[in-house]
Structure formats: structure tokens, C-alpha cells
Amino acid sequence: MQTNAATLDQLRKLGSRMNDRSLPEMRSYFKRIGYEPSDFDKLNIIHVTGTKGKGSTSALTQSILKHYSTDKPIRTGLFTSPHLVAMRERIRINGEPISEELFAKYTQDVWERLENTKAETLAQLKTDDARQLLRMTREHPDKPAYFRFLNLVAMHAFMQENVDVTILEVGVGGEYDSTNIIEKPIVCGITALGLDHVSVLGDTIDKIAWHKAGIIKPNTPVIAFEQLPEAMTVIEERAKEKNAPLTVLHAKDIEKLKGVKIGLAGVHQQYNALTAIELCRVWLDTCRNVQLKQDIPEEFKEGLAKVVWPGRGQKLNICDTRYSDKASKNVMYYLDGAHTAESLRVCANWFKETVKEEGGKVSRILMFNCTNGRDGPHLLDVIASIQSEVPFDHVIFTTNVTFRKGYTADTKNMTVTKADAVAMQKSLADTWKERMSSFDTEKIHVVPTIEDAVEWISDYSQTVPQEQKVQVLTTGSLIMVGNTLTALGVAAR
């Protein structure tokens, strides 16, 4: 159900895909499967948006509430994107990906309900509308696109599973995002903002802030991490328009987390933890009549420590993969799905500090990918900035294609042509050569698939001295990180 590359290109030519038709269309899809937006009030929703950290903040929020000590355990639902290994990771109950059986059941439910209203929907499509004409070229023109369909499945699953709380991560933006059909969330969260999806949301921070702040609802508390002044002004104005109480958190507040264990690495995760703590505080006050006055409630510490969020500051030893008998046991992957300049700076710092602490004889490899539509050379410059302190011996640029034979069902990506994907990686290799003029060009590799990259790394590891560590920083794209886990044979978590 993904929109293919050619169709996406035509849509871009027609203008922004984020428009005021988006939510009426989404409400119509929900109506076709038997729901009105007000039905979701019972899910006691925490709605989270942002450019950086919205997924991690959502995961931290879920973990805090799941582990909150109470006579009546809190049953949590969590909807996030993208997935790393399996599509069902996007829909979690009590922190675990929904089972294959339930995912199949709820997906089938939604599909059949849409099928039952197919004829009526197709009859209503307007043939004088360029967008709707383009829509008719799709295989299933009456069905929503990929993310929207999974959004339908998630909300249906949470309703059927009777969760006590749903943490809902926005897909893109906020104002016109498909998750924004909800009417009465308990609390909304806005994490750090930056320039991303500029072709859809706008090319300035204030335009992006307008979209993100679109999730603010009337009289609903908002927790926002401090932003650049021009972004903060927009958030404050939109909160005031909705009479929504706004709480602003500040970077200096991480002093309150001193001595508190957070299960995700990096100072940026402490910022996300602060946001999650306040979201949970408001939720418990509203839904459980529990007032917690401590800066960091004792009851939250277990959830902060036990949070699991793969692909973000994750270390993975080759021994825990299907390549355990095909590579040196000293190979360690450092996986981080950072894909904006700001998040890559955090990733670079995390890698630098982590490997410095580990010391010893080492060979380092950068495994990098950048998807089309992003400023690849600029993003690569961020990683290149640590070359003088923790030098890479080899650099591999790979597409997002998982295996030589293609993708698995869960990792297939139709939004970019293979030719474009390879061309982008060749361009990045040229950029590295330009920026690092003294770097041995024989050690710059462009490969067509992640499988090729992983196998090259495994073979290379057997050529270095046995005691030498091989450290592989894998970053630039969350999709690539997920597909790397798939290529390594790591199960969905």
C-alpha cells in the first residue's frame, strides 16, 4: 500500500501533500471501519510530536506508565513509526509488539470493513480533481496510503484490546497528520524541533513549529521542550488560541536527573526523559487522581531504567546475530537512526564518547545511508567532524535495500527507485572524497544492499588481528538501521 516513487513525484509536482483535506479523509476512513473520532476519547491519549526524540519520548512515556506501581496495572498502547524489523512493532501493547496473530486479525478486520464500503467510495471520487485522478492510478484507490492504514489498524487494536492509555506518536508534522483526528487527548507533548520534511512542512523553523503545534487541543495541557525563539513564539501563540495550559521544559533541568538511570544512551535522551516525566505526571493526575510533586517521582524510576527502544544509541555484538560464526567476535555495531543534522551531532558525540571509554586496539567502519530528499552532504559533514578524534578506517555507503534478492515483506520500500538510491550513495562517496582528500579512496565503498555491507564487514573482521576490535557506526537513516537489524537476523523487539 506504499505510494510508489513515480506517484510521489507527481504528488510533489501538485504541491504539498499536507493540506486541509487530510483530516476529513481520515475521518471518513475511520467511519468506514466503524469509528467516530469521539470514540477514541476512552483511550486516554497522550499525543506526541516533534522533530527529534518524539519516538524515544513516546517509548519512555509508555515504559514509565507500564512500570508504575499500582494495585491496578496500567495497560498501555503505543503507536510509533517507522518500524525497524517487523511492521507490527509500530503497534505495541504493554511495550511489546502486537503478536503476529493479533496483527493479522486486526489488519484483516480493517481491510474487510474498507472492502465493504469500496463501491460507494469509488463512486464518490471526482474525475475533475487532479489528485483524485492520480489516486485512481493506485492499485487500491479506495484505501488509505500505508501510514494511514496502519494508523487505522492501531486504533482499532487499542479499542479492541481495552488499553488504559494510548501513546500516539505523530507521523509527520501534526496539524494535518492522520493521528490528529483525535479530539480530546489527556495531554500533548512537543519535543525538540528542527528542519526535516521541509518539502511538506516548510523550510523555516516557525513554519515547522506551526504544523507541530497543530496537535494542541482546546483546554488540553501541553508539555513542550524549549525551542528556538521563533519556534517557541509560534507554540505559545497556538496554545493561547486554544486556551491550552503550556508547560515549557528547559535543558538545564537535566540536573534533576543526576543519579537517575535512563535506559537510553545520550544526553538527548535525558531531555526526552524530562518530557516523558511531565506527560506521565499530567496523565496520572487526570486519569488516576494521583498528584506527584517530586521533580523525579520515585515511582517513575523503574520505567526510566527499563525502557527499550532499539535502533537509538544501540550496541549490538556480532555474537548476537546470524553472523556469529562468520566474523570476528570483536565486531560491535553501534546503531543509531539519526537522520537530521541535529540528531546526527548527538549520535556522533555518543559514538565518540562511547568508543573513547572502551579504548584498546581498534579498526572503525562508518556504514552510512541517506535517503533521497535530505541534504546528504550536509548530514555526512556532521559525522565527518569526528574523524580527527575517532578516525574511521573504512567508509561504506549503502542503499536501504536489505538483501540482494530484495526486501522482506516488512522492509519493502517503494518510495524511492533503486537507481535513485544507488545514485545518492555514489554522490555521498564523492562528497567524502572531497571532504577527506587524504582518505584512501580504496577504503571508500559503495554497495547496492545492506547484506553486501554486512558481509563485507564480517569478511574484513577476519583479516585484522584477533584481539583487535572492529567498531561499526551505522547511521544516517532509521530505515537503514532497521534493515541492518533484519540483515543481521535480529528479531523484532
C-alpha positions as a printed Julia matrix, in Angstrom:
493×3 Matrix{Float64}:
   0.0     0.0     0.0
   3.02    2.27   -0.11
   2.89    5.08   -2.63
   5.47    4.29   -5.33
   8.25    6.67   -6.32
   6.64    7.81   -9.58
   3.36    8.67   -7.88
   5.15   10.51   -5.09
   6.97   12.57   -7.7
   3.66   13.52   -9.34
   2.18   14.43   -5.96
   5.12   16.73   -5.22
   4.51   18.5    -8.52
   0.9    19.04   -7.48
   2.05   20.74   -4.28
   2.2    19.9    -0.59
   0.53   16.66    0.45
  -0.22   18.11    3.88
  -3.46   20.04    3.42
  -6.85   20.65    4.91
  -8.31   17.65    3.08
  -6.16   15.23    5.08
  -8.23   15.05    8.27
 -11.68   14.89    6.62
 -10.35   12.0     4.52
  -9.02   10.26    7.63
 -12.29   10.73    9.49
 -14.04    9.16    6.5
 -11.73    6.13    6.63
 -12.43    5.7    10.35
 -16.17    5.99    9.72
 -15.91    3.25    7.1
 -14.41    0.89    9.69
 -16.99    1.8    12.32
 -15.5     4.6    14.41
 -16.12    8.27   15.09
 -13.2    10.35   16.46
 -15.04   10.79   19.78
 -14.93    7.01   20.27
 -11.2     7.32   20.92
 -11.69    9.57   23.97
 -11.84    6.37   26.06
  -8.23    5.59   25.1
  -6.95    8.42   27.36
  -4.48    9.51   24.71
  -1.07   11.11   25.12
  -0.26   12.74   21.75
   3.42   13.39   20.96
   5.03   15.33   18.13
   8.44   16.87   17.39
  11.35   16.56   15.0
  13.85   14.92   17.33
  13.03   12.47   20.06
   9.28   12.04   19.61
   9.65    8.27   19.27
  12.02    7.96   22.22
   9.81   10.24   24.33
   6.81    8.08   23.46
   8.72    4.92   24.42
   9.86    6.46   27.72
   6.31    7.58   28.49
   4.98    4.09   27.81
   7.66    2.49   29.97
   7.03    4.8    32.93
   3.29    4.08   32.93
   3.73    0.36   32.3
   6.07    0.03   35.29
   4.18    2.44   37.53
   3.49    0.66   40.81
  -0.22    0.43   41.45
  -2.87   -2.03   42.59
  -4.39   -1.67   39.12
  -1.63   -2.06   36.48
  -1.84    0.37   33.58
  -2.39   -1.4    30.26
  -0.54    0.62   27.64
  -0.92    1.02   23.89
   1.85    2.62   21.82
   1.74    3.63   18.15
   5.04    4.77   16.58
   6.8     4.84   13.24
   8.75    3.67   11.4
   9.3     0.05   12.38
  12.77   -1.46   12.34
  12.37   -5.19   11.69
   8.65   -6.05   11.64
   5.65   -3.89   10.79
   3.85   -4.94   13.97
   6.49   -3.12   16.07
   4.52    0.05   15.3
   1.63   -1.23   17.42
   2.6    -2.24   20.95
   0.62   -3.48   23.93
   2.42   -3.13   27.26
   5.61   -2.3    25.4
   5.67   -5.48   23.3
   4.97   -5.59   19.56
   1.47   -6.9    18.98
   1.53  -10.64   18.23
   1.55  -11.87   14.64
  -1.86  -13.43   15.21
  -3.45  -10.23   16.53
  -1.75   -8.1    13.88
  -3.17  -10.36   11.18
  -6.61  -10.34   12.81
  -6.9    -6.57   13.2
  -5.41   -5.89    9.77
  -7.95   -8.25    8.22
 -10.76   -6.59   10.19
  -9.85   -3.16    8.84
  -9.34   -4.38    5.28
 -12.7    -6.18    5.17
 -14.57   -3.18    6.58
 -13.0    -0.97    3.91
 -13.86   -3.51    1.24
 -17.49   -3.46    2.36
 -17.67    0.28    1.57
 -15.47    0.2    -1.53
 -18.12    0.63   -4.25
 -19.72    3.63   -2.59
 -16.33    5.29   -2.05
 -15.16    4.82   -5.65
 -18.43    6.26   -6.93
 -17.77    9.46   -5.0
 -14.28   10.12   -6.39
 -14.24   13.25   -8.55
 -12.78   12.86  -12.02
 -12.14   16.61  -12.38
  -9.73   16.67   -9.43
  -6.05   16.14  -10.33
  -5.24   14.5    -7.01
  -8.17   12.14   -7.15
  -7.38   11.22  -10.75
  -3.86   10.37   -9.63
  -5.32    8.39   -6.74
  -7.29    6.29   -9.24
  -3.99    5.02  -10.68
  -3.2     3.27   -7.39
  -3.83   -0.45   -7.01
  -6.41    0.18   -4.26
  -7.69    3.73   -4.85
 -10.41    3.45   -2.19
  -7.91    2.54    0.54
  -5.7     4.87    2.57
  -1.97    5.05    1.99
   0.46    2.94    4.04
   0.88    5.03    7.22
  -2.79    5.91    7.38
  -3.81    2.27    7.01
  -1.55    1.26    9.9
  -2.98    4.16   11.9
  -6.45    2.63   11.36
  -5.21   -0.8    12.43
  -3.54    0.62   15.54
  -6.58    2.5    16.81
  -8.82   -0.49   16.09
  -6.4    -2.74   18.02
  -6.24   -0.41   21.02
 -10.03   -0.22   21.17
 -10.39   -3.99   20.98
  -7.6    -4.6    23.49
  -9.12   -2.17   26.02
  -5.91   -0.32   26.82
  -5.95    2.2    29.67
  -3.69    4.68   27.88
  -2.61    5.17   24.27
   0.63    6.97   23.47
   0.24    8.23   19.93
   3.31    9.42   18.04
   2.64   11.78   15.13
   3.86   10.59   11.72
   4.78   13.87   10.02
   4.06   17.38   11.3
   0.92   17.47   13.4
  -1.77   19.81   12.07
  -2.7    17.56    9.12
  -1.23   14.28   10.36
  -3.62   11.33   10.32
  -3.24   10.86   14.09
  -4.7    14.32   14.62
  -8.31   13.21   14.14
  -8.43   12.64   17.91
 -10.48   15.23   19.77
  -9.78   15.01   23.49
  -6.31   13.77   24.38
  -5.34   13.93   28.04
  -2.08   15.79   27.31
   0.02   16.75   24.28
   3.83   16.76   24.06
   6.16   18.66   21.72
   9.78   17.52   21.7
  12.73   19.4    20.17
  12.11   20.83   16.7
  14.43   21.06   13.72
  14.4    21.22    9.92
  13.04   17.98    8.49
  10.41   17.08    5.86
  10.85   20.64    4.58
   9.09   19.87    1.28
   5.96   19.08    3.28
   6.15   21.26    6.4
   8.04   24.34    5.2
  11.65   25.42    5.14
  11.79   27.58    8.27
  11.56   26.63   11.92
   8.49   28.79   12.53
   6.58   27.09    9.68
   7.51   23.68   11.07
   6.5    24.78   14.58
   3.07   25.79   13.24
   2.49   22.26   11.93
   3.79   20.58   15.09
   1.71   22.79   17.38
  -1.34   21.77   15.39
  -1.87   18.84   17.78
  -2.73   21.27   20.6
  -6.39   20.87   21.57
  -8.72   23.27   23.42
  -8.15   23.37   27.18
  -5.71   20.44   26.99
  -2.35   20.65   28.81
   0.73   20.91   26.57
   4.28   19.96   27.57
   6.89   21.49   25.26
  10.66   21.3    25.38
  12.34   24.68   24.91
  12.83   25.67   21.28
  14.49   28.37   19.24
  12.73   31.7    19.97
  10.92   31.86   16.63
   9.54   28.31   17.16
   8.66   28.95   20.81
   6.67   32.04   19.86
   4.52   30.02   17.46
   3.88   27.3    20.04
   2.93   29.87   22.67
   0.55   31.62   20.26
  -1.16   28.41   19.2
  -1.52   27.26   22.82
  -3.05   30.63   23.74
  -5.51   30.39   20.83
  -6.75   27.06   22.24
  -6.67   28.16   25.88
  -4.3    25.24   26.45
  -2.1    25.37   29.58
   1.54   25.3    28.41
   4.48   23.98   30.42
   7.93   24.65   28.96
  10.87   22.43   29.96
  14.48   23.61   29.8
  17.76   21.86   29.02
  19.24   22.95   32.36
  16.57   20.86   34.1
  18.51   17.66   33.38
  20.38   18.4    36.61
  17.3    16.93   38.28
  18.13   13.58   36.63
  21.54   13.32   38.29
  21.93    9.76   39.6
  18.78    8.56   37.8
  19.37    5.68   35.4
  17.88    6.1    31.93
  17.81    3.03   29.71
  18.63    5.02   26.56
  22.12    6.41   25.94
  22.99   10.07   25.35
  22.26   13.44   26.92
  19.44   13.99   24.41
  17.6    11.07   25.98
  17.67   12.92   29.28
  15.83   15.78   27.57
  13.31   13.25   26.25
  13.0    11.73   29.73
  12.13   15.13   31.21
   9.31   15.48   28.67
   8.07   11.93   29.33
   8.07   12.52   33.1
   5.85   15.58   32.78
   3.48   13.85   30.33
   3.06   10.97   32.79
   2.62   13.35   35.72
  -0.29   15.1    33.97
  -1.81   11.79   32.82
  -1.77   10.27   36.32
  -3.24   13.43   37.83
  -6.08   13.49   35.29
  -6.8     9.77   34.89
  -5.87    8.31   38.28
  -6.21   11.33   40.57
  -2.57   10.88   41.63
  -0.55   14.03   42.37
   3.22   13.57   42.3
   5.2    16.58   43.49
   8.8    15.29   43.33
  10.92   16.55   40.42
  11.62   12.92   39.53
   9.0    10.74   41.22
  10.42    7.56   42.72
   7.58    5.66   41.07
   8.91    6.66   37.63
  12.49    5.44   38.04
  11.86    1.79   37.2
  10.25    2.71   33.89
  13.04    5.15   33.03
  15.64    2.45   33.65
  13.86   -0.4    31.88
  12.85    1.39   28.68
  13.76   -0.49   25.49
  13.94    1.38   22.18
  16.09   -0.4    19.55
  18.0     1.48   16.87
  18.65    4.53   19.03
  22.07    4.52   20.67
  22.09    0.71   20.48
  25.17   -1.51   20.79
  24.96   -4.95   19.19
  27.69   -7.57   19.32
  28.09   -9.76   16.23
  27.79  -12.8    18.53
  24.1   -11.97   18.98
  23.4   -12.15   15.23
  23.22  -14.77   12.49
  26.81  -13.83   11.56
  28.25  -15.03   14.9
  30.21  -17.82   13.23
  31.19  -15.81   10.14
  33.01  -12.89   11.73
  35.44  -11.96   14.47
  33.77  -11.98   17.88
  35.16   -8.47   18.39
  32.77   -6.85   15.91
  30.42   -4.37   17.6
  27.68   -2.47   15.77
  26.74    0.97   17.07
  23.3     1.64   15.63
  21.54    4.97   15.68
  18.76    6.02   13.31
  19.73    9.71   13.41
  18.76   11.4    10.13
  18.79   15.15   10.79
  21.81   17.39   11.34
  20.89   17.9    15.0
  20.33   14.22   15.77
  23.49   13.22   13.89
  25.51   15.61   16.06
  24.14   13.82   19.11
  24.87   10.43   17.51
  28.43   11.44   16.6
  29.07   12.62   20.15
  27.57    9.44   21.63
  29.78    7.25   19.41
  32.88    9.33   20.08
  32.49    9.27   23.87
  31.49    5.6    23.97
  34.4     4.27   21.92
  36.9     6.51   23.71
  35.84    4.96   27.01
  36.24    1.45   25.59
  39.82    2.03   24.36
  42.11   -0.74   23.05
  43.33   -1.58   19.55
  40.57   -0.85   17.11
  39.51   -0.58   13.49
  36.49    1.63   12.78
  33.96    1.49    9.95
  31.29    4.02    9.08
  28.21    2.45    7.48
  26.09    5.34    6.2
  22.92    5.9     4.25
  20.93    8.97    3.41
  17.54    8.8     1.75
  16.54   10.99   -1.17
  15.04   14.33   -0.24
  17.56   15.05    2.51
  20.78   17.09    2.3
  23.15   14.13    2.27
  26.44   16.05    2.03
  25.47   18.3     4.94
  24.48   15.3     7.08
  27.7    13.5     6.18
  29.72   16.55    7.24
  28.37   16.14   10.77
  29.76   12.6    11.04
  32.99   13.58    9.29
  33.61   16.16   12.03
  34.72   13.42   14.47
  37.23   11.88   12.02
  40.16   13.66   13.68
  39.28   12.23   17.13
  37.93    8.75   16.36
  39.04    8.09   12.77
  37.22    5.67   10.51
  39.42    3.27    8.58
  36.74    2.35    6.05
  33.53    4.01    4.93
  30.6     2.1     3.39
  27.71    3.8     1.64
  24.73    1.51    1.2
  21.18    1.74   -0.09
  18.26    0.78    2.16
  17.68   -2.45    0.21
  18.01   -5.24    2.76
  19.04   -8.29    0.75
  20.45   -8.94   -2.72
  17.17  -10.65   -3.56
  15.34   -7.54   -2.35
  13.31   -6.8     0.74
  11.35   -8.85    3.23
   7.61   -8.11    3.36
   8.18   -5.81    6.33
  11.15   -3.88    4.95
  10.0    -3.22    1.39
  10.33    0.41    0.31
   8.64    1.52   -2.91
   9.01    5.24   -2.31
  12.43    5.51   -3.97
  13.68    3.81   -7.14
  16.74    1.6    -6.8
  18.59    3.7    -9.39
  17.98    6.86   -7.35
  19.06    5.12   -4.14
  22.36    3.95   -5.64
  22.98    7.36   -7.22
  22.57    9.03   -3.81
  25.16    6.73   -2.23
  27.64    7.36   -5.06
  27.13   11.07   -4.53
  27.87   10.64   -0.81
  31.04    8.72   -1.62
  32.16   11.6    -3.84
  31.39   14.03   -1.02
  33.55   12.02    1.4
  36.43   12.04   -1.09
  36.15   15.82   -1.42
  35.94   16.47    2.31
  38.64   13.91    3.22
  41.19   14.44    0.48
  43.82   12.35    2.29
  41.47    9.39    2.85
  42.48    6.28    0.88
  39.9     6.01   -1.92
  40.35    2.21   -1.88
  38.7     2.3     1.55
  35.55    4.06    0.34
  32.92    1.51   -0.65
  29.52    1.83   -2.33
  27.36   -1.29   -2.1
  23.89   -1.99   -3.52
  22.44   -3.71   -0.44
  22.82   -3.85    3.32
  23.54   -7.57    3.04
  26.61   -6.71    0.94
  27.76   -4.24    3.58
  27.3    -6.69    6.48
  29.1    -9.47    4.63
  31.98   -7.17    3.71
  32.33   -6.15    7.37
  32.27   -9.79    8.5
  34.92  -10.79    5.96
  37.06   -7.77    6.84
  36.91   -8.56   10.55
  38.64  -11.87    9.91
  41.61  -10.1     8.32
  42.53   -7.96   11.34
  44.48   -9.21   14.39
  42.32  -11.43   16.6
  42.48   -9.1    19.6
  41.56   -6.0    17.58
  38.09   -4.54   17.96
  36.01   -3.68   14.92
  33.59   -0.85   15.68
  30.86   -0.16   13.11
  28.87    3.05   13.36
  25.63    2.5    11.44
  23.64    5.7    10.98
  22.03    8.26    8.66
  18.65    6.57    8.24
  16.32    4.83   10.68
  15.07    2.63    7.84
  18.64    1.54    7.11
  19.24    0.78   10.8
  16.09   -1.35   10.89
  17.02   -3.18    7.72
  20.52   -3.77    9.12
  18.96   -5.49   12.12
  16.91   -7.57    9.68
  20.01   -8.5     7.64
  21.78   -9.47   10.87
  18.88  -11.73   11.78
  17.77   -9.83   14.89
  14.16  -10.48   15.86
  11.55   -7.75   16.37
  11.69   -6.18   19.83
